[in-house]
Amino acid sequence: MHEEIELSREVEAIQIPSGDLVRLPLGTKVMITQALGGTYTVATQSGLARIKAENADALGIDLEAEKAQQSAAQEAISSGDVQGAIWEQLKLVFDPEIPVNIVDLGLVYDCSIKEEEGQKNVEVKMTLTAPGCGMGPTIAADAQSKILMLDGIDNAQVDIVWDPVWNQEMISEEGKMKLGMI
Protein backbone atom coordinates (compact mmCIF):
# COMPACT_ATOMS: atom_id res chain seq x y z
CA MET A 1 0.00 0.00 0.00
CA HIS A 2 0.89 3.65 -0.35
CA GLU A 3 2.68 3.17 -3.65
CA GLU A 4 1.38 4.80 -6.80
CA ILE A 5 -0.56 2.50 -9.13
CA GLU A 6 -1.69 3.25 -12.65
CA LEU A 7 -5.15 1.84 -13.44
CA SER A 8 -4.94 -0.82 -16.14
CA ARG A 9 -8.48 0.00 -17.33
CA GLU A 10 -11.33 2.42 -16.69
CA VAL A 11 -13.25 1.71 -13.49
CA GLU A 12 -16.38 2.95 -11.78
CA ALA A 13 -15.76 4.31 -8.31
CA ILE A 14 -17.64 6.17 -5.62
CA GLN A 15 -16.36 9.60 -4.66
CA ILE A 16 -15.72 10.00 -0.92
CA PRO A 17 -17.43 11.53 1.02
CA SER A 18 -20.18 12.63 -1.41
CA GLY A 19 -21.11 9.11 -2.52
CA ASP A 20 -21.30 10.21 -6.17
CA LEU A 21 -20.52 7.69 -8.91
CA VAL A 22 -17.42 8.61 -10.92
CA ARG A 23 -15.37 7.01 -13.68
CA LEU A 24 -11.62 6.78 -13.26
CA PRO A 25 -10.05 6.53 -16.73
CA LEU A 26 -7.42 4.05 -17.87
CA GLY A 27 -4.01 5.26 -16.72
CA THR A 28 -5.29 7.25 -13.74
CA LYS A 29 -2.65 7.29 -11.03
CA VAL A 30 -3.98 6.24 -7.64
CA MET A 31 -2.62 5.31 -4.25
CA ILE A 32 -4.45 2.71 -2.15
CA THR A 33 -5.04 4.16 1.30
CA GLN A 34 -7.26 1.37 2.64
CA ALA A 35 -7.95 -2.18 1.48
CA LEU A 36 -10.51 -3.71 3.78
CA GLY A 37 -13.61 -5.83 3.32
CA GLY A 38 -13.03 -6.32 -0.38
CA THR A 39 -13.18 -2.62 -1.24
CA TYR A 40 -10.33 -0.26 -1.94
CA THR A 41 -10.12 3.38 -0.95
CA VAL A 42 -7.78 5.19 -3.32
CA ALA A 43 -6.36 8.68 -3.36
CA THR A 44 -6.52 10.39 -6.74
CA GLN A 45 -5.70 13.91 -7.85
CA SER A 46 -9.43 14.63 -7.40
CA GLY A 47 -9.62 13.26 -3.84
CA LEU A 48 -10.62 9.92 -2.34
CA ALA A 49 -12.64 7.27 -4.18
CA ARG A 50 -13.82 3.77 -3.36
CA ILE A 51 -13.34 0.92 -5.82
CA LYS A 52 -15.33 -2.33 -5.54
CA ALA A 53 -13.67 -5.75 -5.44
CA GLU A 54 -15.01 -6.55 -8.92
CA ASN A 55 -12.62 -3.89 -10.23
CA ALA A 56 -9.61 -4.95 -8.15
CA ASP A 57 -7.87 -6.32 -11.23
CA ALA A 58 -7.52 -2.72 -12.53
CA LEU A 59 -5.40 -2.12 -9.40
CA GLY A 60 -3.38 -5.31 -10.01
CA ILE A 61 -4.98 -7.09 -7.04
CA ASP A 62 -5.84 -10.80 -6.81
CA LEU A 63 -9.13 -11.48 -5.03
CA GLU A 64 -8.13 -14.80 -3.41
CA ALA A 65 -7.57 -13.02 -0.07
CA GLU A 66 -11.24 -11.98 0.17
CA LYS A 67 -12.33 -15.55 -0.53
CA ALA A 68 -10.22 -16.71 2.43
CA GLN A 69 -11.88 -14.11 4.70
CA GLN A 70 -15.30 -15.43 3.81
CA SER A 71 -14.43 -18.98 4.81
CA ALA A 72 -15.17 -18.22 8.51
CA ALA A 73 -18.70 -17.18 7.60
CA GLN A 74 -19.24 -20.24 5.41
CA GLU A 75 -18.00 -22.51 8.22
CA ALA A 76 -20.52 -20.91 10.57
CA ILE A 77 -23.30 -21.54 8.03
CA SER A 78 -22.21 -25.17 7.66
CA SER A 79 -22.38 -25.66 11.42
CA GLY A 80 -25.87 -24.16 11.51
CA ASP A 81 -24.85 -20.83 13.08
CA VAL A 82 -26.57 -18.56 10.55
CA GLN A 83 -26.61 -15.60 12.95
CA GLY A 84 -22.86 -15.97 13.55
CA ALA A 85 -22.23 -16.19 9.81
CA ILE A 86 -24.12 -12.97 9.20
CA TRP A 87 -22.12 -11.15 11.87
CA GLU A 88 -18.88 -12.48 10.31
CA GLN A 89 -19.97 -11.07 6.96
CA LEU A 90 -20.84 -7.71 8.51
CA LYS A 91 -17.31 -7.60 9.91
CA LEU A 92 -16.12 -7.48 6.28
CA VAL A 93 -17.85 -4.12 5.72
CA PHE A 94 -15.85 -0.94 6.33
CA ASP A 95 -16.39 2.77 6.24
CA PRO A 96 -13.91 3.84 3.52
CA GLU A 97 -12.40 6.49 5.78
CA ILE A 98 -12.11 4.45 8.99
CA PRO A 99 -10.03 1.24 9.21
CA VAL A 100 -12.51 -0.51 11.53
CA ASN A 101 -15.42 -2.71 10.43
CA ILE A 102 -18.99 -1.55 10.99
CA VAL A 103 -19.58 -4.11 13.76
CA ASP A 104 -16.58 -3.02 15.82
CA LEU A 105 -17.48 0.64 15.16
CA GLY A 106 -20.80 -0.07 16.86
CA LEU A 107 -22.80 0.89 13.78
CA VAL A 108 -24.91 -2.30 13.63
CA TYR A 109 -27.80 -2.04 16.08
CA ASP A 110 -29.84 -5.09 15.19
CA CYS A 111 -29.66 -8.19 13.02
CA SER A 112 -32.59 -10.57 12.79
CA ILE A 113 -33.44 -13.59 10.67
CA LYS A 114 -37.01 -14.32 9.73
CA GLU A 115 -38.09 -17.49 8.00
CA GLU A 116 -41.16 -16.97 5.85
CA GLU A 117 -42.52 -19.35 3.24
CA GLY A 118 -39.31 -21.38 3.23
CA GLN A 119 -37.04 -18.35 2.75
CA LYS A 120 -34.47 -16.89 5.12
CA ASN A 121 -34.80 -13.12 5.24
CA VAL A 122 -32.27 -11.00 7.10
CA GLU A 123 -33.07 -7.55 8.45
CA VAL A 124 -30.28 -5.29 9.70
CA LYS A 125 -30.60 -1.93 11.37
CA MET A 126 -27.46 0.16 11.33
CA THR A 127 -26.41 3.76 11.68
CA LEU A 128 -23.53 5.95 10.57
CA THR A 129 -20.99 7.99 12.48
CA ALA A 130 -22.53 11.20 11.06
CA PRO A 131 -26.01 11.86 9.65
CA GLY A 132 -24.68 13.80 6.64
CA CYS A 133 -22.38 10.98 5.45
CA GLY A 134 -22.83 10.57 1.69
CA MET A 135 -21.37 7.06 1.90
CA GLY A 136 -24.33 5.71 3.93
CA PRO A 137 -26.18 4.09 1.02
CA THR A 138 -22.93 2.56 -0.24
CA ILE A 139 -22.02 1.10 3.16
CA ALA A 140 -25.56 -0.30 3.57
CA ALA A 141 -25.40 -1.82 0.06
CA ASP A 142 -22.03 -3.40 0.92
CA ALA A 143 -23.56 -4.94 4.06
CA GLN A 144 -26.51 -6.28 2.06
CA SER A 145 -24.19 -7.70 -0.60
CA LYS A 146 -21.99 -9.46 1.98
CA ILE A 147 -25.05 -11.04 3.65
CA LEU A 148 -26.46 -12.24 0.32
CA MET A 149 -23.17 -14.04 -0.41
CA LEU A 150 -24.05 -16.57 2.28
CA ASP A 151 -25.57 -19.88 1.19
CA GLY A 152 -29.18 -20.18 2.27
CA ILE A 153 -29.91 -16.45 2.66
CA ASP A 154 -32.65 -15.44 0.25
CA ASN A 155 -33.17 -11.77 1.04
CA ALA A 156 -31.42 -9.07 3.03
CA GLN A 157 -32.61 -5.61 3.96
CA VAL A 158 -30.28 -3.09 5.57
CA ASP A 159 -31.92 0.02 6.97
CA ILE A 160 -30.08 3.09 8.22
CA VAL A 161 -31.58 4.38 11.47
CA TRP A 162 -30.68 7.32 13.68
CA ASP A 163 -32.02 6.18 17.04
CA PRO A 164 -30.13 5.81 19.24
CA VAL A 165 -27.61 8.39 18.07
CA TRP A 166 -24.18 6.80 17.55
CA ASN A 167 -21.32 7.85 19.82
CA GLN A 168 -17.75 6.69 20.40
CA GLU A 169 -18.74 4.65 23.44
CA MET A 170 -20.39 2.19 21.02
CA ILE A 171 -17.03 1.21 19.53
CA SER A 172 -15.85 -2.24 20.68
CA GLU A 173 -12.60 -2.72 22.60
CA GLU A 174 -11.02 -4.15 19.44
CA GLY A 175 -12.19 -1.15 17.43
CA LYS A 176 -10.85 1.27 20.03
CA MET A 177 -7.48 -0.51 19.94
CA LYS A 178 -7.31 -0.23 16.13
CA LEU A 179 -8.13 3.47 16.36
CA GLY A 180 -5.54 4.05 19.09
CA MET A 181 -8.20 5.09 21.61
CA ILE A 182 -6.87 2.76 24.33
HELIX and SHEET records of a PDB file:
HELIX    1   1 ALA A   53  LEU A   59  5                                   7    
HELIX    2   2 GLU A   64  SER A   78  1                                  15    
HELIX    3   3 VAL A   82  LEU A   90  1                                   9    
HELIX    4   4 GLY A  136  LEU A  148  1                                  13    
HELIX    5   5 GLN A  168  MET A  170  5                                   3    
HELIX    6   6 GLU A  173  LYS A  178  1                                   6    
SHEET    1   A 6 GLU A   4  GLU A   6  0                                        
SHEET    2   A 6 LYS A  29  LEU A  36 -1                                        
SHEET    3   A 6 THR A  39  THR A  44 -1                                        
SHEET    4   A 6 GLY A  47  ILE A  51 -1                                        
SHEET    5   A 6 VAL A  11  GLN A  15 -1                                        
SHEET    6   A 6 LEU A  21  LEU A  24 -1                                        
SHEET    1   B 3 VAL A 108  GLU A 116  0                                        
SHEET    2   B 3 GLN A 119  MET A 126 -1                                        
SHEET    3   B 3 ASN A 155  ILE A 160  1                                        
END                                                                             
